[in-house]
Amino acid sequence: MEQFPIFLNLDNFPCAVVGGGDVAYRKACALLKAKAQLTIIAPDICQELAELIAEQNIEHIAQVWTPNLIADMRLVVAATDDETVNTKIYEYCEAHKILINAVDQPAICRYTTPSIVDRSPILIAISSAGMSPVLARRIRAMIETALPQSIAEIAEYAGSIRGKIKQAFGSINERRLFWEKFFTSSIMSRFKQMSEQDKTQLVDTLINGAETQGEVWLVGAGPGDPELLTIKALQKMQLADVVVYDRLVSSSILDLARKDADFICVGKQKSLHLKQQEEINDLLVRLAKEGKKVCRLKGGDPFIFGRGGEELETLVEAHIPFQVIPAVTAAAGCASYAGIPLTHRDYARKVVFVTGQNSIAGEEPDWASLVQPYQTLVIYMGVGKSAQVQQGLIAAGMQSDMPVAIVENGTTTQQKVHTCLLSELTDLHQSKKIGSPALLIIGHVVKLQQQLNWFDTQDENSTPAFKNYLIK
Ligand code: SAH
């Protein structure tokens, strides 16, 4: 360990910032946030610093730095733009046992300030020991996204019931067990929605050792690229006791879920679709009734051809609390990564999402209603029915040279984009082995694909998700 981390209490702690520019201003703000007893030493100060000094009634010594000005300080920030001056300040502070930080001069710092995630009272500090402040900031962003928004309020609430918990449990072990249950309960995801009464009820249930009620989160996992997950989806995945996932959800996405959660694959087989859906609905209810937090993870968006509505109906009937987390749907993800804008002022003012899979076997889509000018048609679950799509649309009046794209494994590193004319769709489907899942995009916008596919398709170094394989 290069440095020793501590959190410093700045109450009644005389601190000085030497310097009057932007950097000095930022350092002063940070110190004031922690209630430092602050003095600014600088003959000239910037506008922002002047306003801060006036607003917060801070002592300002409008002089060039001299050692006597910091003799009584316990912490000093050297923020002048003169490295020799900063070095002199450092030497003085070291000789007089004053904590010193010289901005951007790690060699003359007794302490450094970390990158922080501030959800006070929770405070997370990240340091790279001066090796890479930018990396430390990236890590901070990652932590920010992983923390539930209400973490500060949850911490405060936990503080407010400490006395009660101490009374309820005599031993440290019992108390620790309580807190473990508390911080994995629904409080973490529902704090904002809960009334004071709900919270007290939950705490009492945990004290009595009874099972708390579970809940189900219907979470959209997006089309494939894990980086397209929403922050909320990621948070739910990391809080879940059980992850119930579809075949469409890739292992790289599942890897981001809580490691010790149970994972249940409910990949559907086409022939057993209906029966299996009922079984899934029952499974969700059973798990929630056992008190589990269930993340029902679905490919794309849960409400777009995801049967999310049906699962919710069962949950409502069983009085199970639920939340729905929307996501990037396959049409949006595949189109973007393939370089096909779904709408365009000149080519498409409407976009229609349809399914090629009808709930009534043998029933054909209403092709005529799908043939419209200035429209892009996106067909989910339709590639296997390429022959019917081609025949149906042409018979309903769509021009046979309408451009079509099949996007296979869209947004993943295995993405492939095949383009052809509508009249060639059946042949293309028969001649190429098209992997699953795949999406059909039909419309003039497909013409823009080559134009907007700005990555060199042969270049191994181009961004993988954009690496298209044009097969025409
Ligand atoms: N709820 C999902 C759709 C589920 S239906 C969503 O919003 O995206 C399943 C169909 O979605 C597949 O048959 C395929 O047509 C399409 N699909 C989903 N992910 C895809 C991907 N990564 N690439 C291409 N098509 C995809």
Residues whose N, C-alpha, C, O or C-beta is under 5 A from the ligand:
A	BS01	SAH	P223 G224 G299 G300 D301 P302 I304 F305 G306 T329 A330 C334 I379 Y380 M381 G382 V407 E408 N409 G410 P437 A438 L439
